[in-house]
């Protein structure tokens, strides 16, 4: 979503994130049911925007262990 205004987005960091500045992402609910994801250490950096279907598929993959061992 190039050029989308995200200035009013309310970002949420995982409760699993520690206060030590480690690697973490933040998510925000956007208009149309979309979800924005950004690096918590680079808040002015790029944002990935997922459609509702893409976000559901991603969450299903996380829950099923599809991404375990990645990285």
PDB file as gemmi writes it, atoms N, CA and C in Angstrom:
CRYST1    1.000    1.000    1.000  90.00  90.00  90.00 P 1                      
ATOM      1  N   UNK A   1       0.845  -1.178   0.000  1.00  0.00           N  
ATOM      2  CA  UNK A   1       0.000   0.000   0.000  1.00  0.00           C  
ATOM      3  C   UNK A   1       0.887   1.237   0.000  1.00  0.00           C  
ATOM      4  N   UNK A   2       1.426   1.516  -1.101  1.00  0.00           N  
ATOM      5  CA  UNK A   2       2.330   2.640  -1.240  1.00  0.00           C  
ATOM      6  C   UNK A   2       1.634   3.957  -0.920  1.00  0.00           C  
ATOM      7  N   UNK A   3       2.293   4.784  -0.137  1.00  0.00           N  
ATOM      8  CA  UNK A   3       1.774   6.100   0.158  1.00  0.00           C  
ATOM      9  C   UNK A   3       0.636   6.158   1.158  1.00  0.00           C  
ATOM     10  N   UNK A   4       0.327   5.065   1.803  1.00  0.00           N  
ATOM     11  CA  UNK A   4      -0.758   5.055   2.789  1.00  0.00           C  
ATOM     12  C   UNK A   4      -0.355   5.859   4.017  1.00  0.00           C  
ATOM     13  N   UNK A   5      -1.284   6.660   4.519  1.00  0.00           N  
ATOM     14  CA  UNK A   5      -1.036   7.456   5.719  1.00  0.00           C  
ATOM     15  C   UNK A   5      -1.227   6.577   6.947  1.00  0.00           C  
ATOM     16  N   UNK A   6      -0.139   6.325   7.649  1.00  0.00           N  
ATOM     17  CA  UNK A   6      -0.183   5.480   8.847  1.00  0.00           C  
ATOM     18  C   UNK A   6       0.045   6.288  10.118  1.00  0.00           C  
ATOM     19  N   UNK A   7      -0.047   7.613  10.010  1.00  0.00           N  
ATOM     20  CA  UNK A   7       0.254   8.472  11.156  1.00  0.00           C  
ATOM     21  C   UNK A   7      -0.713   8.270  12.317  1.00  0.00           C  
ATOM     22  N   UNK A   8      -1.934   7.812  12.047  1.00  0.00           N  
ATOM     23  CA  UNK A   8      -2.907   7.585  13.118  1.00  0.00           C  
ATOM     24  C   UNK A   8      -2.960   6.134  13.584  1.00  0.00           C  
ATOM     25  N   UNK A   9      -2.123   5.287  13.017  1.00  0.00           N  
ATOM     26  CA  UNK A   9      -2.124   3.872  13.392  1.00  0.00           C  
ATOM     27  C   UNK A   9      -1.701   3.725  14.853  1.00  0.00           C  
ATOM     28  N   UNK A  10      -2.356   2.816  15.560  1.00  0.00           N  
ATOM     29  CA  UNK A  10      -2.002   2.518  16.950  1.00  0.00           C  
ATOM     30  C   UNK A  10      -1.244   1.195  16.933  1.00  0.00           C  
ATOM     31  N   UNK A  11       0.039   1.273  17.223  1.00  0.00           N  
ATOM     32  CA  UNK A  11       0.928   0.120  17.140  1.00  0.00           C  
ATOM     33  C   UNK A  11       0.984  -0.622  18.467  1.00  0.00           C  
ATOM     34  N   UNK A  12       1.083  -1.952  18.378  1.00  0.00           N  
ATOM     35  CA  UNK A  12       1.140  -2.811  19.564  1.00  0.00           C  
ATOM     36  C   UNK A  12       2.337  -3.747  19.446  1.00  0.00           C  
ATOM     37  N   UNK A  13       3.119  -3.814  20.512  1.00  0.00           N  
ATOM     38  CA  UNK A  13       4.256  -4.728  20.577  1.00  0.00           C  
ATOM     39  C   UNK A  13       3.835  -5.958  21.372  1.00  0.00           C  
ATOM     40  N   UNK A  14       4.376  -7.082  21.025  1.00  0.00           N  
ATOM     41  CA  UNK A  14       4.062  -8.331  21.706  1.00  0.00           C  
ATOM     42  C   UNK A  14       4.364  -8.248  23.196  1.00  0.00           C  
ATOM     43  N   UNK A  15       3.511  -8.863  23.992  1.00  0.00           N  
ATOM     44  CA  UNK A  15       3.756  -8.926  25.435  1.00  0.00           C  
ATOM     45  C   UNK A  15       4.963  -9.815  25.737  1.00  0.00           C  
ATOM     46  N   UNK A  16       5.416 -10.593  24.745  1.00  0.00           N  
ATOM     47  CA  UNK A  16       6.590 -11.441  24.923  1.00  0.00           C  
ATOM     48  C   UNK A  16       7.889 -10.650  24.747  1.00  0.00           C  
ATOM     49  N   UNK A  17       7.781  -9.431  24.277  1.00  0.00           N  
ATOM     50  CA  UNK A  17       8.970  -8.597  24.094  1.00  0.00           C  
ATOM     51  C   UNK A  17       9.488  -8.125  25.438  1.00  0.00           C  
ATOM     52  N   UNK A  18      10.760  -8.230  25.615  1.00  0.00           N  
ATOM     53  CA  UNK A  18      11.370  -7.725  26.827  1.00  0.00           C  
ATOM     54  C   UNK A  18      11.698  -6.255  26.662  1.00  0.00           C  
ATOM     55  N   UNK A  19      12.117  -5.626  27.704  1.00  0.00           N  
ATOM     56  CA  UNK A  19      12.481  -4.230  27.657  1.00  0.00           C  
ATOM     57  C   UNK A  19      13.930  -4.008  27.262  1.00  0.00           C  
ATOM     58  N   UNK A  20      14.580  -5.063  26.742  1.00  0.00           N  
ATOM     59  CA  UNK A  20      16.010  -4.973  26.448  1.00  0.00           C  
ATOM     60  C   UNK A  20      16.314  -4.536  25.022  1.00  0.00           C  
ATOM     61  N   UNK A  21      15.309  -4.137  24.246  1.00  0.00           N  
ATOM     62  CA  UNK A  21      15.554  -3.643  22.901  1.00  0.00           C  
ATOM     63  C   UNK A  21      15.875  -4.716  21.892  1.00  0.00           C  
ATOM     64  N   UNK A  22      15.491  -5.957  22.170  1.00  0.00           N  
ATOM     65  CA  UNK A  22      15.748  -7.052  21.247  1.00  0.00           C  
ATOM     66  C   UNK A  22      14.913  -6.960  19.986  1.00  0.00           C  
ATOM     67  N   UNK A  23      15.114  -7.919  19.121  1.00  0.00           N  
ATOM     68  CA  UNK A  23      14.377  -7.952  17.862  1.00  0.00           C  
ATOM     69  C   UNK A  23      12.893  -8.145  18.125  1.00  0.00           C  
ATOM     70  N   UNK A  24      12.092  -7.267  17.556  1.00  0.00           N  
ATOM     71  CA  UNK A  24      10.664  -7.352  17.779  1.00  0.00           C  
ATOM     72  C   UNK A  24       9.929  -6.635  16.658  1.00  0.00           C  
ATOM     73  N   UNK A  25       8.694  -7.019  16.465  1.00  0.00           N  
ATOM     74  CA  UNK A  25       7.828  -6.343  15.511  1.00  0.00           C  
ATOM     75  C   UNK A  25       6.638  -5.756  16.244  1.00  0.00           C  
ATOM     76  N   UNK A  26       6.001  -4.787  15.601  1.00  0.00           N  
ATOM     77  CA  UNK A  26       4.774  -4.192  16.117  1.00  0.00           C  
ATOM     78  C   UNK A  26       3.708  -4.350  15.035  1.00  0.00           C  
ATOM     79  N   UNK A  27       2.464  -4.488  15.467  1.00  0.00           N  
ATOM     80  CA  UNK A  27       1.352  -4.605  14.518  1.00  0.00           C  
ATOM     81  C   UNK A  27       0.317  -3.525  14.814  1.00  0.00           C  
ATOM     82  N   UNK A  28      -0.442  -3.173  13.777  1.00  0.00           N  
ATOM     83  CA  UNK A  28      -1.515  -2.188  13.919  1.00  0.00           C  
ATOM     84  C   UNK A  28      -2.674  -2.605  13.034  1.00  0.00           C  
ATOM     85  N   UNK A  29      -3.884  -2.434  13.541  1.00  0.00           N  
ATOM     86  CA  UNK A  29      -5.081  -2.637  12.734  1.00  0.00           C  
ATOM     87  C   UNK A  29      -5.265  -1.411  11.851  1.00  0.00           C  
ATOM     88  N   UNK A  30      -5.492  -1.638  10.566  1.00  0.00           N  
ATOM     89  CA  UNK A  30      -5.648  -0.558   9.601  1.00  0.00           C  
ATOM     90  C   UNK A  30      -7.043  -0.610   8.993  1.00  0.00           C  
ATOM     91  N   UNK A  31      -7.372   0.376   8.202  1.00  0.00           N  
ATOM     92  CA  UNK A  31      -8.693   0.424   7.575  1.00  0.00           C  
ATOM     93  C   UNK A  31      -8.901  -0.789   6.674  1.00  0.00           C  
ATOM     94  N   UNK A  32     -10.137  -1.180   6.526  1.00  0.00           N  
ATOM     95  CA  UNK A  32     -10.467  -2.307   5.657  1.00  0.00           C  
ATOM     96  C   UNK A  32     -10.061  -3.650   6.217  1.00  0.00           C  
ATOM     97  N   UNK A  33      -9.754  -3.721   7.514  1.00  0.00           N  
ATOM     98  CA  UNK A  33      -9.367  -4.988   8.124  1.00  0.00           C  
ATOM     99  C   UNK A  33      -7.927  -5.383   7.881  1.00  0.00           C  
ATOM    100  N   UNK A  34      -7.172  -4.510   7.221  1.00  0.00           N  
ATOM    101  CA  UNK A  34      -5.774  -4.818   6.946  1.00  0.00           C  
ATOM    102  C   UNK A  34      -4.944  -4.691   8.216  1.00  0.00           C  
ATOM    103  N   UNK A  35      -3.750  -5.283   8.178  1.00  0.00           N  
ATOM    104  CA  UNK A  35      -2.849  -5.276   9.329  1.00  0.00           C  
ATOM    105  C   UNK A  35      -1.484  -4.786   8.870  1.00  0.00           C  
ATOM    106  N   UNK A  36      -0.932  -3.815   9.595  1.00  0.00           N  
ATOM    107  CA  UNK A  36       0.411  -3.314   9.327  1.00  0.00           C  
ATOM    108  C   UNK A  36       1.398  -3.949  10.286  1.00  0.00           C  
ATOM    109  N   UNK A  37       2.592  -4.241   9.792  1.00  0.00           N  
ATOM    110  CA  UNK A  37       3.653  -4.839  10.600  1.00  0.00           C  
ATOM    111  C   UNK A  37       4.927  -4.032  10.346  1.00  0.00           C  
ATOM    112  N   UNK A  38       5.607  -3.653  11.429  1.00  0.00           N  
ATOM    113  CA  UNK A  38       6.860  -2.901  11.290  1.00  0.00           C  
ATOM    114  C   UNK A  38       7.871  -3.353  12.335  1.00  0.00           C  
ATOM    115  N   UNK A  39       9.122  -2.997  12.095  1.00  0.00           N  
ATOM    116  CA  UNK A  39      10.221  -3.269  13.012  1.00  0.00           C  
ATOM    117  C   UNK A  39      10.144  -2.252  14.149  1.00  0.00           C  
ATOM    118  N   UNK A  40      10.099  -2.721  15.369  1.00  0.00           N  
ATOM    119  CA  UNK A  40       9.959  -1.814  16.511  1.00  0.00           C  
ATOM    120  C   UNK A  40      11.184  -0.921  16.700  1.00  0.00           C  
ATOM    121  N   UNK A  41      12.328  -1.315  16.134  1.00  0.00           N  
ATOM    122  CA  UNK A  41      13.544  -0.512  16.269  1.00  0.00           C  
ATOM    123  C   UNK A  41      13.667   0.530  15.164  1.00  0.00           C  
ATOM    124  N   UNK A  42      12.809   0.453  14.146  1.00  0.00           N  
ATOM    125  CA  UNK A  42      12.859   1.383  13.015  1.00  0.00           C  
ATOM    126  C   UNK A  42      11.437   1.865  12.721  1.00  0.00           C  
ATOM    127  N   UNK A  43      10.888   2.620  13.638  1.00  0.00           N  
ATOM    128  CA  UNK A  43       9.484   3.026  13.560  1.00  0.00           C  
ATOM    129  C   UNK A  43       9.171   3.917  12.370  1.00  0.00           C  
ATOM    130  N   UNK A  44      10.160   4.556  11.799  1.00  0.00           N  
ATOM    131  CA  UNK A  44       9.907   5.376  10.610  1.00  0.00           C  
ATOM    132  C   UNK A  44      10.237   4.612   9.334  1.00  0.00           C  
ATOM    133  N   UNK A  45      10.612   3.347   9.488  1.00  0.00           N  
ATOM    134  CA  UNK A  45      10.980   2.520   8.340  1.00  0.00           C  
ATOM    135  C   UNK A  45       9.767   1.935   7.633  1.00  0.00           C  
ATOM    136  N   UNK A  46      10.007   0.974   6.770  1.00  0.00           N  
ATOM    137  CA  UNK A  46       8.929   0.400   5.964  1.00  0.00           C  
ATOM    138  C   UNK A  46       7.916  -0.378   6.800  1.00  0.00           C  
ATOM    139  N   UNK A  47       6.710  -0.460   6.270  1.00  0.00           N  
ATOM    140  CA  UNK A  47       5.617  -1.205   6.907  1.00  0.00           C  
ATOM    141  C   UNK A  47       5.097  -2.224   5.914  1.00  0.00           C  
ATOM    142  N   UNK A  48       4.991  -3.475   6.339  1.00  0.00           N  
ATOM    143  CA  UNK A  48       4.329  -4.494   5.531  1.00  0.00           C  
ATOM    144  C   UNK A  48       2.845  -4.398   5.814  1.00  0.00           C  
ATOM    145  N   UNK A  49       2.023  -4.413   4.774  1.00  0.00           N  
ATOM    146  CA  UNK A  49       0.575  -4.341   4.956  1.00  0.00           C  
ATOM    147  C   UNK A  49      -0.040  -5.618   4.397  1.00  0.00           C  
ATOM    148  N   UNK A  50      -0.763  -6.330   5.258  1.00  0.00           N  
ATOM    149  CA  UNK A  50      -1.410  -7.585   4.904  1.00  0.00           C  
ATOM    150  C   UNK A  50      -2.908  -7.377   4.752  1.00  0.00           C  
ATOM    151  N   UNK A  51      -3.498  -8.035   3.760  1.00  0.00           N  
ATOM    152  CA  UNK A  51      -4.957  -8.065   3.657  1.00  0.00           C  
ATOM    153  C   UNK A  51      -5.467  -8.969   4.770  1.00  0.00           C  
ATOM    154  N   UNK A  52      -6.775  -8.919   5.067  1.00  0.00           N  
ATOM    155  CA  UNK A  52      -7.300  -9.824   6.103  1.00  0.00           C  
ATOM    156  C   UNK A  52      -7.005 -11.299   5.798  1.00  0.00           C  
ATOM    157  N   UNK A  53      -7.160 -11.716   4.539  1.00  0.00           N  
ATOM    158  CA  UNK A  53      -6.907 -13.118   4.178  1.00  0.00           C  
ATOM    159  C   UNK A  53      -5.432 -13.477   4.341  1.00  0.00           C  
ATOM    160  N   UNK A  54      -4.549 -12.578   3.944  1.00  0.00           N  
ATOM    161  CA  UNK A  54      -3.114 -12.831   4.102  1.00  0.00           C  
ATOM    162  C   UNK A  54      -2.739 -12.941   5.569  1.00  0.00           C  
ATOM    163  N   UNK A  55      -3.302 -12.082   6.399  1.00  0.00           N  
ATOM    164  CA  UNK A  55      -2.998 -12.106   7.833  1.00  0.00           C  
ATOM    165  C   UNK A  55      -3.494 -13.395   8.476  1.00  0.00           C  
ATOM    166  N   UNK A  56      -4.712 -13.814   8.110  1.00  0.00           N  
ATOM    167  CA  UNK A  56      -5.235 -15.090   8.641  1.00  0.00           C  
ATOM    168  C   UNK A  56      -4.348 -16.256   8.234  1.00  0.00           C  
ATOM    169  N   UNK A  57      -3.893 -16.271   6.976  1.00  0.00           N  
ATOM    170  CA  UNK A  57      -3.023 -17.349   6.503  1.00  0.00           C  
ATOM    171  C   UNK A  57      -1.689 -17.336   7.249  1.00  0.00           C  
ATOM    172  N   UNK A  58      -1.140 -16.150   7.471  1.00  0.00           N  
ATOM    173  CA  UNK A  58       0.116 -16.037   8.218  1.00  0.00           C  
ATOM    174  C   UNK A  58      -0.052 -16.569   9.637  1.00  0.00           C  
ATOM    175  N   UNK A  59      -1.099 -16.120  10.327  1.00  0.00           N  
ATOM    176  CA  UNK A  59      -1.330 -16.585  11.703  1.00  0.00           C  
ATOM    177  C   UNK A  59      -1.544 -18.092  11.756  1.00  0.00           C  
ATOM    178  N   UNK A  60      -2.257 -18.635  10.785  1.00  0.00           N  
ATOM    179  CA  UNK A  60      -2.469 -20.086  10.740  1.00  0.00           C  
ATOM    180  C   UNK A  60      -1.131 -20.805  10.581  1.00  0.00           C  
ATOM    181  N   UNK A  61      -0.243 -20.264   9.750  1.00  0.00           N  
ATOM    182  CA  UNK A  61       1.077 -20.862   9.577  1.00  0.00           C  
ATOM    183  C   UNK A  61       1.902 -20.816  10.845  1.00  0.00           C  
ATOM    184  N   UNK A  62       1.837 -19.694  11.562  1.00  0.00           N  
ATOM    185  CA  UNK A  62       2.558 -19.582  12.834  1.00  0.00           C  
ATOM    186  C   UNK A  62       2.032 -20.613  13.825  1.00  0.00           C  
ATOM    187  N   UNK A  63       0.710 -20.696  13.942  1.00  0.00           N  
ATOM    188  CA  UNK A  63       0.109 -21.625  14.905  1.00  0.00           C  
ATOM    189  C   UNK A  63       0.408 -23.085  14.576  1.00  0.00           C  
ATOM    190  N   UNK A  64       0.530 -23.404  13.289  1.00  0.00           N  
ATOM    191  CA  UNK A  64       0.778 -24.790  12.882  1.00  0.00           C  
ATOM    192  C   UNK A  64       2.257 -25.159  12.920  1.00  0.00           C  
ATOM    193  N   UNK A  65       3.131 -24.179  13.179  1.00  0.00           N  
ATOM    194  CA  UNK A  65       4.561 -24.461  13.228  1.00  0.00           C  
ATOM    195  C   UNK A  65       5.240 -24.395  11.872  1.00  0.00           C  
ATOM    196  N   UNK A  66       4.540 -23.876  10.868  1.00  0.00           N  
ATOM    197  CA  UNK A  66       5.082 -23.798   9.515  1.00  0.00           C  
ATOM    198  C   UNK A  66       6.424 -23.065   9.450  1.00  0.00           C  
ATOM    199  N   UNK A  67       6.646 -22.121  10.325  1.00  0.00           N  
ATOM    200  CA  UNK A  67       7.860 -21.303  10.279  1.00  0.00           C  
ATOM    201  C   UNK A  67       8.903 -21.706  11.322  1.00  0.00           C  
ATOM    202  N   UNK A  68       8.635 -22.748  12.076  1.00  0.00           N  
ATOM    203  CA  UNK A  68       9.610 -23.207  13.075  1.00  0.00           C  
ATOM    204  C   UNK A  68      10.921 -23.591  12.385  1.00  0.00           C  
ATOM    205  N   UNK A  69      12.013 -23.155  12.957  1.00  0.00           N  
ATOM    206  CA  UNK A  69      13.317 -23.478  12.407  1.00  0.00           C  
ATOM    207  C   UNK A  69      13.751 -22.547  11.289  1.00  0.00           C  
ATOM    208  N   UNK A  70      12.934 -21.559  10.968  1.00  0.00           N  
ATOM    209  CA  UNK A  70      13.300 -20.584   9.927  1.00  0.00           C  
ATOM    210  C   UNK A  70      14.224 -19.542  10.541  1.00  0.00           C  
ATOM    211  N   UNK A  71      15.082 -18.994   9.742  1.00  0.00           N  
ATOM    212  CA  UNK A  71      15.909 -17.882  10.182  1.00  0.00           C  
ATOM    213  C   UNK A  71      17.207 -18.315  10.672  1.00  0.00           C  
TER     214      UNK A  71                                                      
END                                                                             
